């Protein structure tokens, strides 16, 4: 599912854009959900980093789209951002907030279709490199490459990252399903390690590059050793 947000105060312009997205969805067999906000401030207040593409009108009644995008980028540096404008020269302002592209009103379906195709392709590639974690009342997106290991204690899951730790309520089994099995292995009842950061494996312990020592259960040892060997033999 591709999640799209349209921030547009004109009901007519919103419907025109939404209809174009719906047509693209039907013609390409792409599952797409669309949410609409007439207010940029309301959008910013409710946003939980759960959008794949954001269409931002530049001229909005509360704060303009450029200022809203600056605030957005402070919370989400990666979401695809498309400016929607009546005047093409206004779109140059998008470079300051790393806009992905722009589209001019009235929206031409063929240009919209080409734009969606390009962005959705990038979104699907990036999803292979990121996962989203439900932390408190928001969603945190992290790179798989940042994860050193995952630890479970009771119903608390802690992701030990290269620069910080993130803890939330959940199960290690659910975490394991989110992580690619070729790079991550469950070595103990309460631990999953990223093979990228394994420094050594001996006896009943795995030493990580950050100095952490992770227990290795006897029942998992054969699978873990095989995955470590396969990962490094394959150039990992």
Secondary structure, DSSP 8 states (H G I E B T S, - for coil): -EEEEEE-S-HHHHHHHHHHHHHHHHHHT--EEEEEES-HHHHHHH--S--SEEEEESS-SSS-HHHHHHHHHHH-SSSEEEEEESSGGGGGGGGGGT--EEEESS--HHHHHHHHHHHHHHHHHHHTTEEEEEETTEEEEEEGGGEEEEEEETTEEEEEESS-EEEEE--HHHHHHHS-TTTEEEEETTEEEEGGGEEEEETTEEEETTS-EEE--HHHHHHHHHHHHHHHHTT-
